[in-house]
Amino acid sequence: MWKSWRIYRRCKGFTLIELVLVIALSSMIMLPLLNILDFSIKASTIGNEKDELLLNGRYAIEYVKNEIKSADMILPSSKLMGLKATYKTNIGFIIMVEESANQNKFITYHTKDGKLIRIAASARKGNYPLYSALSGFNEISEYMDSIGNSRLDLDKKMIFLDFGLRSPGGESLRLKSDIFIRVPIDY
């Protein structure tokens, strides 16, 4: 017995069995911690994507609503010949704003490459611009999946905005807003 005690005192390292046990116990503790960390990172990413969608969607809705509120007249998009054919994903109405005593500005929106784009053209009072005159590339919002359900209801004098957004990670969001039109509508 005394002899084994001296041998034990001389050996200052770990045995192979002790090393294997330490590695096994460490991995049993670390794997659940890594799973919790992975779950937290994924939850944070999803939360950030939803926040980004909400931020973009709310900005787009408020931007369009503010232009509608400042309009001098609202027109259905059918008033400009060729608009629906050229901009198939247009919002369905045109906002007219008086620019000067003899000039009006016409504004509408469409989607392109997942973005909400504002296009505009000016025309003399009493005239409508050609659809080909609508230009500009004012990017209002990203992640725009659809605006197809947005529409102008001439009978109720309402504009129904319906924006669908989708993030690159696959998260989706749908925002809607109804606006009562307080300006003349050119039927």
N, C-alpha and C positions, 0 to 999 in steps of 0.2 A: 504494500500500500504506500509506503514512504517513497518507494522507487517511482511509482506512477505520478506522484505529486511533483517530483523533480522533473520528470519528462514534460508534464503539463506546463511547468514554469518556463522551461526552455523554449517550447513552441509558442511563438507569439502571433501566429497567423490564424486564418480561418480554414476550416476544412471544406472540402467540396460540397458536402451535404449542407453545411451551414450557408454557404453561398447560394446554393439552389433554393433553399428555404427562404432566404432573404429576397431573392429575385421573385419568387412566386408570390410571397406576401405583398411585396411592393406593387407588383402588377395587379393584384386583386384590389388594391387600394386605388391605384392610378386610373384603371379603366373606367370606373364609374365617374371619377372626377373629369376625365376627358370627355365622356358622354355628356355630362352636364355642361361643360364648356362649349361643346359643339352645338347643343340645343340652344344655349344662350346666344351664340353667334347667329344661328339661323333665325331665331325669334327677333333679334335686333335688326337683321337685314330685312325681314318681312315688314317690320314696323317702319323702318326707314322708307321702304318702297311705298307703303300706304300713305305715309306723310307726304312724300314727294308727289304722288298722284293727287292727293287732296289739295295740296298747295297749287299745283298747276290747274286743276279743274276749277277751283274756286276763283282763281285769278281770271281764267277765261270767261267764266259765267259773269263775273262782276264787270269785266271789261266790255263785253257785249251789251250787258244791261245798261251801263253808263252811256254807251253810244246810242242805244235805243231811246233813253230818256232825253238825250240832247238832240234828238232828231226833229226835223221840221216836217217830215212826211215819211211814211213807210210805203214801200211798193212790193208787190209780189215779184218774185224773181222772173216770172213769165213776161214781165213788162220789157225786159231787155232780150230781144231776139237773139238766140244762140247761146245765151248764158248757161242754160241747163245742159246743153250739149258739150260746151267747152269745159265747164266746171261741174262735172257730174256729182261731186260731193259738196255742192253748195248748201248753204244753210236754209234756203227757201224764201228769203226776203232780202230787200235792199233798203238801206237807211239813206235818206236824203237829208243833207244839211246845207243850209244857205251859207255860201262862202262870202259872197259880196252881193251888191245890188243887182248884178246881171250874171252871176255864176253860182251854180249849185255843185255840191260834191256828193257822189253816190258811192256808198260803202257796202260791201258784202263780205262774206267769209266762206272759206272752203277748207277741206282737209287735203293735205299732200304729205306723203311720207311720214305719217303719224304726227303731223303738226297742224295746228289751227292757224290758217293764213288769212290775213286781212288784205283785201284788195280794194282799190278805189279808183275813181275817175271823175273828172270835172266836165261839166257841160254848161252851155248857155241856158239861162232861165227859159223854161218852156220846152226844152229838148231833153232827151235822154241820151246818154253816151252810148256808143257802140260797145258790145260785149268785149270786143278786142281792145278797147281803150282801157279796160279795167286792168290795172297793173299794180305793181308793188309787191314786196315780199316781206311784209311785216309779220314776223312769226310771233303769235300771241301765246301759244302754249305747246308743250311737248306731250308725248304719250297719248295723243288723241286717237282713239280707235274708231269712233263714229260720231257724227252729228246728224245722221239720217232721220232721226225721229223729231228733230227740231222743225217747227213749222209755224206758219202764219195762219191763224184762223180768222178769216174775214168776217164771218157772221158774228162771232163773239167779241171781235176787236181785241184779240189776245195773241201774244207770241208765246209759244211753248218751246223753251230751250231744253234739250235733252242731250247731254254730252256723255259719251262713253270713253273711258280712259283705260289703257292697259300698259303696265310696266314691262320692261324687258324680262323681268323675272316671272311674269305670268300673273301678277296681281291685277285685279280689275276693279273699277269703280264707276258708278253711274251717278251723275248729278243732273238734277232737273230744277227748272225755275219757270214760273209763269209770270208774264208781264202784261198788264193791261195797257193798251195803246191809247195815249191821250192826245195824239196828233192825228191829222188827217191821213187817210189811207187812199192811195190812188188805185182804184179797182181796175 
